[in-house]
Amino acid sequence: MSAESGRRRAAFVLGKIDEILSWEKTKEQEKDVRFVELGEYLCEVRAKQYWKLEKLKSFDEFLEKRFPESRRKAYYLMAIHENLTRVPKQQLREVGWSKAVELVKVARKDGPDFDCTTWLHKAKELPKKGLKGEVEHRLTGKEREPNDIIYFKVYKSQVLADCTS
């Protein structure tokens, strides 16, 4: 193989990898946008016991089959569907499922008094970490602890200077 054909092959292979990864990323984003629908369907499967059509023993077994890595996300999606009924689906899609999970925590605590407009606005404006802090503050009433720890180095000369003044 000549050096030129080797370079062409390398460029082709690298291009294919980028193409596949780009396609994969698009599919993941599409799945993340369809989380509202998925949660709704999962709730229906559980409620109407559709899992029995596949001769499974339980809904949990159904989830094990469909979500082999972790069933936790499936339960999160179902909680979003069950607890954020007053939030328009399109707006839920815009904030994403991980922020919607944070909103579920507040909705459960507040019940019918849940102010979905305010919390939806916070979810859109804040980064996930900031929203999580707001939710924690709402649930516990405590101010959020800063994550950054600041270290001070004190030299003996500074301590002596303070003591003598």
C-alpha positions as CSV (number, residue, x, y, z in Angstrom):
1,M,0.0,0.0,0.0
2,S,1.4,3.3,-1.0
3,A,1.7,6.2,1.4
4,E,-1.0,8.2,-0.5
5,S,-3.5,5.3,-0.5
6,G,-2.7,4.8,3.2
7,R,-3.6,8.4,3.9
8,R,-6.8,8.2,1.8
9,R,-7.8,5.0,3.7
10,A,-7.0,6.7,7.0
11,A,-9.1,9.8,6.1
12,F,-11.9,7.5,4.9
13,V,-11.9,5.5,8.2
14,L,-11.7,8.6,10.4
15,G,-14.6,10.2,8.4
16,K,-16.7,7.0,8.9
17,I,-16.1,7.1,12.6
18,D,-17.1,10.7,12.8
19,E,-20.2,10.0,10.7
20,I,-21.3,7.1,13.0
21,L,-20.6,9.0,16.2
22,S,-22.6,12.0,14.8
23,W,-25.5,9.6,13.9
24,E,-25.3,8.1,17.3
25,K,-25.4,11.5,19.0
26,T,-28.5,12.5,16.9
27,K,-30.3,9.3,17.9
28,E,-29.5,9.9,21.6
29,Q,-30.8,13.5,21.3
30,E,-34.0,12.2,19.7
31,K,-34.4,9.7,22.5
32,D,-34.0,12.5,25.0
33,V,-36.6,14.5,23.3
34,R,-39.1,11.6,23.3
35,F,-38.7,10.9,27.0
36,V,-42.2,12.4,27.7
37,E,-43.8,9.9,25.3
38,L,-41.8,7.1,26.7
39,G,-42.8,7.8,30.3
40,E,-46.5,7.9,29.2
41,Y,-46.3,4.6,27.5
42,L,-44.4,3.0,30.4
43,C,-47.1,4.1,32.8
44,E,-49.7,2.6,30.5
45,V,-47.8,-0.7,30.3
46,R,-47.7,-0.9,34.0
47,A,-51.3,0.1,34.6
48,K,-52.8,-2.2,32.0
49,Q,-50.3,-5.0,32.5
50,Y,-49.3,-5.2,28.9
51,W,-46.2,-6.9,30.0
52,K,-48.2,-10.1,30.4
53,L,-48.5,-10.3,26.6
54,E,-44.8,-11.2,26.5
55,K,-45.4,-13.9,29.1
56,L,-43.4,-12.0,31.7
57,K,-43.9,-12.4,35.5
58,S,-43.9,-8.7,36.4
59,F,-43.6,-5.2,35.3
60,D,-40.1,-5.2,36.8
61,E,-39.1,-8.1,34.5
62,F,-40.5,-6.1,31.6
63,L,-38.2,-3.2,32.6
64,E,-35.2,-5.5,33.1
65,K,-35.7,-6.7,29.5
66,R,-36.1,-3.2,28.0
67,F,-33.7,-1.3,30.2
68,P,-30.9,-3.8,30.9
69,E,-28.4,-1.1,32.0
70,S,-30.6,0.5,34.6
71,R,-34.3,0.6,35.3
72,R,-33.9,3.9,37.3
73,K,-34.3,6.1,34.2
74,A,-37.6,4.3,33.3
75,Y,-38.9,5.0,36.8
76,Y,-37.8,8.7,36.4
77,L,-39.6,9.0,33.1
78,M,-42.8,7.5,34.7
79,A,-42.5,9.9,37.6
80,I,-42.3,12.8,35.2
81,H,-45.4,11.7,33.4
82,E,-47.3,11.1,36.6
83,N,-46.3,14.3,38.5
84,L,-45.9,17.0,35.9
85,T,-49.3,16.7,34.3
86,R,-49.9,20.5,34.3
87,V,-46.7,21.2,32.4
88,P,-47.1,21.2,28.6
89,K,-45.3,18.3,27.0
90,Q,-43.4,20.6,24.6
91,Q,-42.0,22.6,27.5
92,L,-40.9,19.4,29.3
93,R,-39.1,18.4,26.1
94,E,-37.3,21.8,26.1
95,V,-35.9,21.4,29.6
96,G,-34.9,17.7,29.2
97,W,-35.6,14.7,31.3
98,S,-32.8,15.3,33.9
99,K,-34.1,18.7,34.8
100,A,-37.7,17.4,34.7
101,V,-36.7,14.9,37.4
102,E,-35.7,17.8,39.6
103,L,-39.1,19.4,39.0
104,V,-40.8,16.2,40.0
105,K,-39.3,16.5,43.5
106,V,-40.9,19.9,44.0
107,A,-44.2,18.8,42.5
108,R,-44.4,15.9,44.9
109,K,-43.7,18.1,47.9
110,D,-46.0,20.9,46.9
111,G,-48.8,18.8,45.6
112,P,-51.7,20.9,44.1
113,D,-49.8,24.1,45.1
114,F,-46.9,23.3,42.7
115,D,-46.1,26.5,40.8
116,C,-45.2,24.9,37.5
117,T,-44.7,28.3,35.7
118,T,-42.1,29.5,38.1
119,W,-40.3,26.2,38.3
120,L,-40.4,25.7,34.6
121,H,-38.8,29.1,34.1
122,K,-36.0,28.2,36.6
123,A,-35.4,24.9,34.8
124,K,-35.0,26.8,31.5
125,E,-32.8,29.5,32.8
126,L,-30.5,27.7,35.3
127,P,-27.9,25.0,34.5
128,K,-28.7,21.6,36.0
129,K,-26.5,22.1,39.0
130,G,-28.1,25.5,39.8
131,L,-31.6,24.0,39.5
132,K,-30.6,21.1,41.7
133,G,-29.5,23.7,44.4
134,E,-32.8,25.6,44.1
135,V,-34.8,22.3,44.5
136,E,-32.7,21.3,47.5
137,H,-33.3,24.7,49.1
138,R,-37.1,24.4,48.4
139,L,-37.2,20.8,49.9
140,T,-35.0,21.4,52.9
141,G,-35.2,25.1,53.6
142,K,-31.4,25.2,54.0
143,E,-29.1,27.3,51.9
144,R,-27.0,25.4,49.5
145,E,-23.4,24.7,50.6
146,P,-20.8,26.0,48.2
147,N,-19.0,23.2,46.4
148,D,-15.7,25.0,46.2
149,I,-13.4,24.8,49.2
150,I,-11.0,27.7,49.6
151,Y,-7.7,27.0,51.3
152,F,-5.6,29.6,52.9
153,K,-2.0,29.2,53.6
154,V,-0.8,31.2,56.6
155,Y,2.9,31.7,57.1
156,K,4.5,32.0,60.5
157,S,5.6,35.5,59.7
158,Q,2.0,36.5,59.2
159,V,0.9,35.0,62.5
160,L,3.7,36.7,64.4
161,A,2.9,40.0,62.7
162,D,-0.8,39.8,63.7
163,C,0.2,38.9,67.3
164,T,2.5,41.8,67.7
165,S,0.2,44.5,66.4
